[in-house]
Amino acid sequence: MKLENILALIFIFFLGSHSFAQQKNDLEKMKLVDSVKTLNEISYSIKIKRGEITKGPRGRVNIMEKDNLILFDNEGYIIHKQEFDKNGKATVSRSYVYDYNNNISESTVKWTGWEVNFERDSNVYDIDDNLIKIYCCSEVDGNSCHDFVLCSTYIYDDSSNKIEEKYYLSDSLSKTKYVYSYNSEDRITEMIHYSDSLARRIIYIYSEYGELIEEHQFDYYGRPATILKYTHNGQGHLTEMQLTFRDTTTPQLIFTYEYLYDSHNNWTQRIIYKNGEPVFIVERELTYYN
């Protein structure tokens, strides 16, 4: 399996591993401390200068991540997010409107340089504040988005854990479905991704403290594909990720992460190493409400 596909699956897990009920604000989900107002995150390639690691040109190695500028409200929820390419050019703009329960009631996305450059989503919640439907509308000019269609649906268990999500095409047929299982602590233990008639499965294993420590991925034929192992520091941030591929017992890829923190205990620099070699640096600038 290609590295970008593996990283994409990891990305999907961290986006979709929580119930859509607003149990945490976005600052908590992103493991940010105190009243963060803005977060500006930029990645750079690596240069070695006189034996020291320095910043090179801008650029990401994980195509699923983007440089971004995020604005939070004073309750810790994202109200605007601007994404940038490796040259610092704005590519995607996302804005969010919340209801009185801090659920996202409407979101808009604007793309730069795409044929369809505007989408507006309208969200529907149940009595327990679980997101159950998203209706979306895509337009070219961004000013005539009136005809909303069903884009996705969600089902929950009695503990408000999301157990199924479906995504629909323009013909109202579901081509993609995710099904989730949970342990007694309401953490995801299994995700099955259905695409047409094929299914891909991921099993998740946690430490006694509730941190994700292992991820076992299976391909569409049910064969073991990849094992990922994670290590975290005291702040809950990832410090090592090992990837072991099919038919091997020794990790082929080991990513390690080093951090610098500000006085609020939020990280402001992260250096990523691949098999012991530095590959890129991510820098953050944060402002606070207080």
N, C-alpha and C positions, 0 to 999 in steps of 0.2 A: 504494500500500500504506500502511495506517495506521501511524503511528509506533509504537504499542504492539506491532503485529505484527512490525515490524522489530526492535525491542528484544527481543522474545521470541525471535527467531531467533538474535540475538547471544547471549542468555542460554543457549540450548540449546547453542550451539557451545562456550562456555566451560565448561559442565558436562560435555559429552560428548566433548571433544577428546582425552582421554587414554585409554589402555588402562585397563581396570579392574584390572589387576595393580598392586599397591601399590608403584610405582616411586618415588613421592614421598609424604611425609606431608602432612597437610592444611595445615600451616603453609607448607610450600614451595609447594603449589599456590596458596595465597592470597597468596603473596609477602610473608609475614610473617617478620621477622627475630628471632632469639633465641628463648628459651623462653617463648613467650606462654602464659599460663594462662587468662585470660578476655579476651574482646573484646566490648564493648558498643557497638553502632553505632546512632545515631539521626539521622534526617534532618529538616531544617527547611526551610520556605519562606523567601523572602528579604524583608528589609525594608531600605530605604535610609534611613539616618538621618544627617542632616547630611553627606550625600555619601559616607557609609561604609556598607559592607555589614554588616548585622546579621541575627541569627536572627529569623524569624517563627514562626508556628505549626508544629507537626510536620506532616510530609507528604512523600510520595514522588511524583515525576513518572513514574518507571518502574514500572508495575504489576507487573513481574516481580521486583522487588527488595523486600525487607522490612527493617524495623528488626529487629535481632536481638541476642540475647545468646548468645555461644558459649563453651562450656567445653572446653578441650583437656586431654588427659592429658600426662604429662611426656615422652612420645615424640612429641608434635606431632600427635596424631590427635583429631578431634572426638568427644567422648563425649556431649555434650548441646547442643541448640540450641533456643532459645525465640524464636519470631517474634511481633512486635507489630504492631498496626494503627497508623494515624496518630494515634490518641488515646492510645497507650501501653497498650492492652488486649491481653493475651496471646491469641493466636489459634491458633497451632500449636506443639506441643512434639515434638521429635524426639530420640530416644536411640539410641545405637549400642553394640553389644558386639562385641569383636574376638577373633579366634583367635590362636594363637601366632605366626602369620606376619603379624599386623597387618592381616588381611583382615576386613571387616565380616561377621560370621557371622549377626547378627540385628539388626534395627532396628525400632523402634516409633514410630508417629506418632499423636498425639492432637490432634483438632481441637476447638475450642470453638464451640458453636452450630451444628454440622452434624448432620444426621440420622444419618449413619454417622460416628461420632466416634473410631474406633480402628482402626488397622491394624498388623499385625505382619508383617514380611518375614523369610523364612529364605533365606539365600544358599548357593549351591552353587558350588564352585570346582574347576578341573581341577588336574592335577599341577603346572602352572606357575603356580598362584595366579591364574589368570584367572577372573573371574566368568562362569559359563556359564548359570546359571538362577537366577531369583528366584521363590519361592513366597510367596504372600501370603494373608492372612486378615483380613477386615474384619468388625467387629461393632459393635453399637450400645452395648453396656454396657461393653465393654473387658475383660470377665472370662470370656468363653466363646469365645475365638478358638481353635478346634480344627481346623476343616476348611480346610486350605490348598489353594489351587489355583495352577496355573502362571500367572504374570503376565508374565514376560518371559524371553527367551533371547538368548544372545550367542555370536558366532562370531569367532575370531581367526586371524590369519595366523601364520607361523612365528616372527615377531618379537614375538608377543603384542600386536600392534595389533588393536584391535577393528575388524572389517570388516563386521559386521552385527549389528543388534539388532532384536528383534521384541517387540511388546507385544500381549497377548492379552485378549480379553473373557471374560465368564463362560461363553460357549459354546465356549471354547477355540479360537476362530478369531482369527487375527492380522489386525487391521485397520490396523495402523501398523507400518512398517518403516523403518529407517535403514541405508543402505549407505555405507561409507567407503572412500576410496582414499588412499594415502600416497606420499610421496616417499622418496628413498633415506635421508633423515635421520629417517624415521618420524614425519613431521608430516603431518597431514591436509591433502590437497590438494582433495578433493571429498567432499561429503556429498549423498546423494540421499534425500529424504524421500518415502516412498510412503504414501499415504492412500487406501485402497480401490484404485481403478484409476488414480489420479492420482499424479504425481510432481513434486516441486519440488527444484531443484538449487542447490547453493551451491559456488562455487570459492574456494579460499583461496590467497593469495600471501604469501610471507614475505621478509623482508630477509635479507641475507647472515649476520646474527647470529641468525637463527631467530625473529625477532619477527613476528607477524602484522601485515601492513601494508595488505592489500587483501582485500575480500570481495565477490564478484560473485554476486548472487542472481538466480535465474530463476524465473518463475512456473510454474504447473501446465501451461501450454501451451508451455513452452520459450522464452518471450520474456524478454529482459533486463528485470529489474524494478528492482533497486537496486544501486548500487555504494557500498561503504563503504570509507573509507581511514582508517588509524589511525597515530598518532604516539605514541611512548613516550619517557619521560625515562630518565635513567641508572639509576634504580631499577627500571625495567621497568613503571612505572605509566602508564596511558593519559593523555596530555595533550591530544590532539585526535582527534575523530572527525568525518569529513565524510560526508554522505549525499547522493548524487545519484540522482534518480529517473528512471524510464523516459523516453526521448526527449529528454533534456537532457544538457548537457555541463558545466554549472555546478552546484556543490553548492547544494541548497536549504536544507539544515540543516548547521550547523557547531557541534558541541559542543566546548568547551574546558574543561580541568580544572586547577585550581590546588590545591597541596597544602601542608600544614604537617606537619613530622615531629618525632617525639620523639627522645630521645638514643639510642634503639636503631635509628633510621632506619626506623621504621614510621610511616605517615602517621596523623595524629590529626584532621586536618580536610581536607575536599575541597570546593571551591566549583565548581559546574557552571554554565557559561555556555551559552546557546543563542543563536546568531547575535549574540554580543557582549553579551547581556543576562544578568545572573546570574539563575538560576532556583531553585536550592536549595543548601543546605549539608548536608554529612554530617559528623557528629562521631563520633569514636571514643575510648573509654576502654579502655586496655589494662593488664592486670596481668601480672606475670612470675613464673616459678618461681625465678629468681635475680636 
